[in-house]
């Protein structure tokens, strides 16, 4: 049986397993608590935004501008996608 980590940790077994894998206390707590919550599903991958391939070049350019990618003015849509993914 795992140690009781108090009210702040909702899933002690998951928390301990993550700590044993070398995760920080904070990260292990966030993941353990998310998995214990019925409102969250941390195992689902990806967000709600469509993949970059579905964005227009203008939308990609605007995103590249937001995060400060240099040389974006001269980039094609494919180059913008690659730059955004590698940033």
C-alpha positions, 0 to 999 in steps of 0.5 A, spaced: 500 500 500 502 506 498 503 512 503 498 517 504 500 524 501 495 528 504 489 531 501 493 535 496 494 528 492 488 525 490 491 518 487 497 516 491 499 510 487 500 514 481 504 519 484 509 514 487 509 511 481 511 517 477 516 520 482 519 513 482 520 515 474 524 521 476 518 526 475 518 532 480 513 532 486 509 538 482 509 534 476 507 528 479 502 531 483 499 534 477 498 528 473 496 524 479 490 529 480 488 530 473 488 522 472 483 522 479 479 527 476 472 525 473 472 531 469 479 530 466 482 525 461 489 526 461 490 520 457 487 523 450 492 526 446 492 533 442 488 539 443 482 542 440 486 546 434 486 543 427 493 541 425 497 546 421 496 543 415 489 545 415 491 553 417 492 558 411 498 561 410 496 567 413 494 564 420 501 560 420 504 567 419 500 570 424 502 565 429 509 565 427 509 572 428 506 571 435 512 567 437 517 571 434 520 566 428 525 570 424 525 570 417 517 568 417 516 573 411 520 569 406 517 562 408 512 558 404 506 555 408 510 548 408 516 552 411 512 556 416 509 549 419 516 546 419 518 552 423 512 552 428 513 545 429 521 546 431 520 552 435 
